[in-house]
Amino acid sequence: MSQETAQWLNTQTLIGNTDQRGQAWHYRADQQGDESNHYPGAIPVDDVLRRLFAWQAVERRVAVEFPADFDTMTHIGDNGEPLRWVNQVDRKAVAPDDAELVMGMFKDGYKLHQYPEWLVKNVATILGDTLSISSAGLLKNRAVAWVEVSVPESIKTPEGVEFRPNLLACTSFDGSLSTTYKRTVQLTVCDNTMAAALGERGQTVKVKHSRHSLTRISDVREALAMVHETAEAFAKDVTRLVAQPVSSLEFRQVLEALVPIEDDASKRAKSMAMDKRQVLGRLYQWDPRVAPWKGTAFGVIQAFNTWTHHEQGGLPAGSATSKLRARGERNAMRAITGETERNDAEVLKVLADIVG
């Protein structure tokens, strides 16, 4: 089951611009307490700091339990044996200052990137009349956090693709993420996340949690400026991909390349691959999130992207609500870690090989 309960998602994530994007899938008014986590417009910076980041990560000493004698012991073990705690001077734990909770364990060189500084203050330099915080949240019991900045209104291309360019800033205290600033695009028709400039590199800046972190501030400033260029870059990608025809035969070849059915595969593996091909075909042919661009390279990418966001299985057993929670957490983590971008790039590569 998802680590994030419905109540957590309704209190520890903030969703902005709902007049434009609508309510989040997890919206439950009865689980939000005194304040809604949904905002008709931009999310105020002060609310992000107050509601999500009103605490600091702190370093805690780490000790390891070793056998001892009665002269060196510090405590008695479960079986009555003498034991002692030995501090590990080259290790440290990271915990919130308001709870007895270990978020991560690291070597001594690890540097804390506090959420308010790295996700809000660094991003605040570009907040103004044209940019706003559109979402922010905590995952994995506060060990992962993100702040998303976007333009307040959606943009629609001549090809009918409506989107909102974003800058996603994220970091962690569990070692799973460097501090990352990246361009993304949110598609209005399906709430899918895509790479801002499909198939291009250099859209992400990462800063490791090391003693040299502060030397990368100039790179961070460049990353913050990238959001201004996102709309034009993505619109050009859409025009190019919609103009690239894809025949029915070529779409089948893409399916065969990306969803292979090996002769020596197990019966279950073959069945899962066939099911995935069928769902992708249905999305491509008839789903309103994809079908308007059927017969184009953009339609193929959108079919696979929509399958990943909304159709992919592998979720834990449970109620429909618990599966929605799990899917929401998984999609958020994929956008943060770059898995969504890698998946889109793989489809683009196969399309280039087959279609040209």
C-alpha positions as CSV (number, residue, x, y, z in Angstrom):
1,M,0.0,0.0,0.0
2,S,1.1,3.6,-0.6
3,Q,3.0,5.1,2.3
4,E,0.8,8.2,1.9
5,T,-2.7,7.9,3.3
6,A,-5.6,9.9,1.9
7,Q,-5.4,12.1,5.0
8,W,-1.6,12.7,4.4
9,L,-2.2,13.7,0.8
10,N,-5.0,16.0,1.8
11,T,-2.8,17.8,4.5
12,Q,0.8,17.3,3.4
13,T,0.4,18.2,-0.3
14,L,-0.8,21.5,-1.6
15,I,-2.5,21.8,-5.0
16,G,-2.8,25.2,-6.7
17,N,-4.5,26.7,-9.8
18,T,-7.5,24.5,-9.4
19,D,-9.6,27.0,-11.3
20,Q,-7.5,25.9,-14.3
21,R,-6.5,22.4,-13.5
22,G,-9.4,21.1,-11.4
23,Q,-9.3,19.1,-8.2
24,A,-6.5,16.5,-7.5
25,W,-7.6,12.9,-7.7
26,H,-7.0,12.5,-3.9
27,Y,-9.4,15.4,-2.9
28,R,-11.4,14.5,0.2
29,A,-12.9,17.5,2.0
30,D,-13.6,15.6,5.2
31,Q,-9.9,14.7,5.6
32,Q,-8.4,18.2,5.2
33,G,-9.0,19.6,8.7
34,D,-9.4,23.3,9.1
35,E,-7.7,24.3,5.8
36,S,-8.2,23.0,2.3
37,N,-5.1,21.9,0.5
38,H,-6.6,23.1,-2.8
39,Y,-6.1,26.7,-3.9
40,P,-8.1,28.3,-6.8
41,G,-5.0,30.3,-7.8
42,A,-1.3,30.3,-6.9
43,I,-0.2,28.8,-3.5
44,P,1.2,31.6,-1.3
45,V,4.9,31.1,-0.4
46,D,4.1,31.6,3.2
47,D,1.5,28.8,3.2
48,V,4.2,26.4,1.8
49,L,6.6,27.4,4.6
50,R,3.9,27.3,7.3
51,R,2.0,24.1,6.3
52,L,4.8,21.9,4.9
53,F,8.2,23.2,5.9
54,A,7.8,24.6,9.4
55,W,10.5,22.4,10.8
56,Q,14.2,21.8,10.2
57,A,16.2,18.6,9.5
58,V,18.9,18.0,12.1
59,E,21.9,15.7,12.4
60,R,21.8,13.0,15.1
61,R,24.7,10.9,16.4
62,V,24.7,7.2,15.4
63,A,25.7,4.4,17.8
64,V,26.2,0.7,17.2
65,E,25.6,-2.0,19.8
66,F,28.6,-4.2,20.6
67,P,29.2,-7.1,23.1
68,A,30.8,-5.9,26.3
69,D,31.8,-7.0,29.8
70,F,30.5,-5.8,33.0
71,D,33.2,-3.1,33.3
72,T,32.5,-1.6,29.8
73,M,28.8,-2.3,29.4
74,T,26.2,0.5,29.0
75,H,23.1,-1.7,29.1
76,I,21.8,-5.3,29.3
77,G,20.6,-7.1,26.2
78,D,17.3,-9.0,25.7
79,N,18.9,-12.2,26.9
80,G,20.7,-10.6,29.9
81,E,24.1,-10.2,28.2
82,P,26.2,-7.1,28.7
83,L,26.3,-4.7,25.8
84,R,27.6,-1.3,25.0
85,W,26.8,1.5,22.6
86,V,29.8,2.9,20.5
87,N,29.3,6.2,18.7
88,Q,30.2,6.1,15.0
89,V,32.0,9.4,14.4
90,D,32.0,9.0,10.6
91,R,28.2,8.4,10.4
92,K,25.2,10.5,11.2
93,A,21.4,10.2,11.0
94,V,19.1,12.9,9.7
95,A,15.8,13.5,11.6
96,P,13.2,16.2,11.8
97,D,13.6,18.5,14.8
98,D,10.0,17.9,15.9
99,A,9.9,14.0,16.0
100,E,11.9,10.9,16.9
101,L,12.1,9.8,13.3
102,V,15.1,8.7,11.2
103,M,14.8,9.8,7.6
104,G,18.2,8.8,6.5
105,M,21.7,7.5,7.5
106,F,24.8,9.0,5.9
107,K,28.6,9.4,6.0
108,D,30.0,12.5,7.7
109,G,30.4,14.4,4.4
110,Y,26.6,14.6,3.7
111,K,25.3,18.2,3.8
112,L,21.7,19.0,4.6
113,H,19.7,20.9,1.9
114,Q,16.9,22.4,4.0
115,Y,13.6,22.4,2.2
116,P,12.8,26.1,2.8
117,E,16.2,27.3,1.4
118,W,16.6,24.9,-1.5
119,L,13.0,24.5,-2.6
120,V,11.5,27.9,-1.8
121,K,14.1,30.6,-1.4
122,N,16.1,29.5,-4.4
123,V,12.9,29.4,-6.4
124,A,11.4,32.6,-5.0
125,T,13.8,34.6,-7.1
126,I,11.6,34.0,-10.1
127,L,8.2,34.3,-8.5
128,G,6.3,37.3,-9.8
129,D,3.4,38.2,-11.9
130,T,4.0,35.5,-14.5
131,L,5.0,32.6,-12.3
132,S,3.5,30.9,-9.3
133,I,3.7,27.9,-7.0
134,S,1.3,25.4,-8.5
135,S,2.0,22.4,-6.2
136,A,4.1,21.4,-3.3
137,G,4.3,18.4,-1.0
138,L,6.0,15.9,1.2
139,L,6.3,12.2,0.5
140,K,7.9,9.2,2.3
141,N,7.2,10.5,5.8
142,R,8.7,13.9,5.0
143,A,12.0,12.4,3.6
144,V,11.2,13.6,0.0
145,A,9.8,17.0,-0.9
146,W,9.0,19.0,-4.0
147,V,7.8,22.5,-5.1
148,E,6.5,23.1,-8.6
149,V,6.5,26.5,-10.2
150,S,4.4,27.2,-13.3
151,V,2.7,29.8,-15.3
152,P,-0.8,30.5,-14.0
153,E,-2.8,29.7,-17.2
154,S,-2.6,26.9,-19.6
155,I,-1.2,27.3,-23.1
156,K,-2.8,25.7,-26.2
157,T,-0.9,24.9,-29.3
158,P,-2.5,25.1,-32.8
159,E,-2.6,21.3,-32.8
160,G,-5.0,21.3,-29.8
161,V,-2.5,20.3,-27.1
162,E,-3.1,22.2,-24.0
163,F,-0.3,22.3,-21.4
164,R,1.3,24.2,-18.6
165,P,5.1,24.5,-18.4
166,N,6.6,23.9,-15.0
167,L,9.8,24.0,-13.0
168,L,10.0,21.1,-10.6
169,A,12.4,21.5,-7.6
170,C,12.8,18.5,-5.4
171,T,15.2,17.0,-2.8
172,S,15.4,14.4,-0.1
173,F,16.7,13.5,3.3
174,D,16.8,9.7,2.7
175,G,19.5,9.7,0.0
176,S,17.2,8.9,-2.8
177,L,17.6,12.2,-4.6
178,S,20.1,14.9,-5.2
179,T,18.6,18.4,-5.0
180,T,17.1,18.6,-8.5
181,Y,15.7,21.5,-10.7
182,K,14.1,20.3,-13.9
183,R,11.7,21.4,-16.6
184,T,8.5,19.5,-17.0
185,V,5.1,19.9,-18.8
186,Q,1.7,19.1,-17.4
187,L,-0.8,18.1,-20.0
188,T,-4.2,19.5,-19.1
189,V,-6.3,16.9,-20.9
190,C,-4.9,14.0,-18.8
191,D,-2.8,15.6,-16.0
192,N,0.2,13.6,-17.4
193,T,3.8,14.9,-16.9
194,M,6.1,15.0,-19.8
195,A,9.7,16.1,-20.4
196,A,9.6,19.8,-21.3
197,A,11.7,19.4,-24.4
198,L,11.1,15.8,-25.6
199,G,14.2,13.9,-26.5
200,E,16.5,16.7,-25.4
201,R,19.1,16.6,-22.6
202,G,20.3,19.5,-20.4
203,Q,16.9,20.2,-19.0
204,T,17.9,19.2,-15.5
205,V,20.3,20.5,-12.9
206,K,21.3,18.3,-9.9
207,V,23.2,19.4,-6.8
208,K,24.6,16.7,-4.6
209,H,24.4,16.8,-0.8
210,S,28.1,17.5,-0.5
211,R,30.5,20.1,1.0
212,H,30.7,21.6,-2.5
213,S,26.9,22.3,-2.7
214,L,27.2,26.1,-2.6
215,T,29.5,26.2,-5.6
216,R,26.6,25.1,-7.7
217,I,24.4,28.1,-7.0
218,S,25.1,29.7,-10.4
219,D,23.8,26.5,-12.0
220,V,20.7,26.6,-9.9
221,R,20.0,30.2,-11.0
222,E,20.3,29.0,-14.6
223,A,17.9,26.2,-13.9
224,L,15.4,28.6,-12.4
225,A,15.5,30.7,-15.6
226,M,14.7,27.6,-17.8
227,V,11.0,27.8,-17.1
228,H,10.7,30.9,-19.2
229,E,11.9,28.9,-22.2
230,T,9.8,25.8,-21.6
231,A,6.5,26.8,-23.4
232,E,8.2,27.7,-26.7
233,A,10.4,24.6,-26.7
234,F,7.5,22.2,-25.9
235,A,5.2,23.8,-28.5
236,K,7.8,23.3,-31.2
237,D,8.1,19.7,-30.1
238,V,4.4,19.2,-30.4
239,T,4.3,20.8,-33.9
240,R,7.1,18.6,-35.1
241,L,5.6,15.4,-33.6
242,V,2.1,16.0,-34.7
243,A,3.4,16.7,-38.3
244,Q,5.2,13.3,-38.3
245,P,2.7,10.6,-39.6
246,V,2.7,7.2,-38.2
247,S,0.9,4.4,-40.1
248,S,-1.0,1.5,-38.5
249,L,1.8,-0.8,-39.5
250,E,4.4,1.5,-37.9
251,F,2.3,1.7,-34.7
252,R,2.2,-2.1,-34.5
253,Q,6.0,-2.2,-35.0
254,V,6.4,0.2,-32.2
255,L,4.3,-2.0,-29.9
256,E,6.4,-5.0,-30.9
257,A,9.6,-3.2,-30.1
258,L,8.5,-1.7,-26.8
259,V,6.3,-4.6,-25.6
260,P,8.0,-7.7,-27.0
261,I,6.6,-11.2,-26.6
262,E,9.5,-13.6,-26.4
263,D,9.0,-17.2,-27.5
264,D,10.6,-18.5,-24.3
265,A,8.7,-16.2,-22.0
266,S,6.4,-17.7,-19.4
267,K,2.7,-17.9,-20.0
268,R,2.1,-15.2,-17.5
269,A,4.7,-12.9,-19.1
270,K,3.1,-13.4,-22.5
271,S,-0.4,-12.7,-21.2
272,M,0.8,-9.5,-19.5
273,A,2.5,-8.3,-22.7
274,M,-0.6,-9.0,-24.7
275,D,-2.8,-7.2,-22.2
276,K,-0.5,-4.1,-22.4
277,R,-0.6,-4.1,-26.2
278,Q,-4.4,-4.2,-26.1
279,V,-4.7,-1.4,-23.6
280,L,-2.2,0.7,-25.6
281,G,-4.1,0.1,-28.8
282,R,-7.4,1.1,-27.1
283,L,-5.9,4.3,-25.8
284,Y,-4.4,5.1,-29.2
285,Q,-7.6,4.4,-31.1
286,W,-10.4,5.7,-28.8
287,D,-9.3,7.4,-25.6
288,P,-10.0,11.2,-25.7
289,R,-6.6,11.8,-24.0
290,V,-4.8,10.2,-26.9
291,A,-7.1,9.6,-29.9
292,P,-7.2,13.2,-31.2
293,W,-3.5,12.7,-32.3
294,K,-3.9,9.2,-33.6
295,G,-1.7,8.6,-36.6
296,T,1.0,10.9,-35.4
297,A,4.2,10.5,-33.5
298,F,2.8,12.7,-30.7
299,G,-0.2,10.3,-30.4
300,V,2.1,7.3,-30.0
301,I,4.1,9.1,-27.2
302,Q,0.9,10.2,-25.5
303,A,-0.5,6.6,-25.6
304,F,2.5,5.2,-23.8
305,N,2.7,8.2,-21.4
306,T,-1.0,7.8,-20.5
307,W,-0.6,4.1,-20.0
308,T,2.2,4.7,-17.6
309,H,0.3,7.4,-15.6
310,H,-3.2,5.9,-15.5
311,E,-3.2,2.2,-16.6
312,Q,-0.1,0.5,-15.5
313,G,-0.7,-2.3,-13.0
314,G,1.7,-3.6,-10.3
315,L,-0.2,-1.7,-7.6
316,P,-0.7,-3.4,-4.2
317,A,-3.9,-5.3,-3.5
318,G,-6.6,-3.4,-1.8
319,S,-9.5,-1.1,-2.4
320,A,-9.9,1.2,-5.4
321,T,-9.1,4.2,-3.1
322,S,-5.8,2.6,-1.9
323,K,-4.8,1.9,-5.5
324,L,-5.5,5.5,-6.5
325,R,-3.3,6.6,-3.6
326,A,-0.5,4.2,-4.7
327,R,-0.7,5.4,-8.3
328,G,-0.6,9.0,-7.3
329,E,2.5,8.5,-5.2
330,R,4.1,6.4,-7.9
331,N,3.5,9.1,-10.6
332,A,4.8,11.8,-8.3
333,M,8.0,9.9,-7.6
334,R,8.4,9.1,-11.3
335,A,8.3,12.8,-12.2
336,I,10.7,13.7,-9.4
337,T,13.2,10.9,-10.2
338,G,13.1,11.4,-14.0
339,E,11.6,8.0,-14.8
340,T,8.8,9.6,-16.7
341,E,11.4,11.5,-18.9
342,R,13.4,8.3,-19.5
343,N,10.2,6.4,-20.6
344,D,9.3,9.2,-23.0
345,A,12.8,9.2,-24.4
346,E,12.7,5.4,-25.0
347,V,9.5,5.8,-27.0
348,L,11.1,8.6,-29.0
349,K,14.1,6.5,-29.8
350,V,12.0,3.6,-31.1
351,L,9.9,6.0,-33.2
352,A,13.0,7.4,-34.7
353,D,14.3,4.0,-35.6
354,I,11.0,2.9,-37.2
355,V,9.4,6.0,-38.6
356,G,12.5,8.1,-39.1
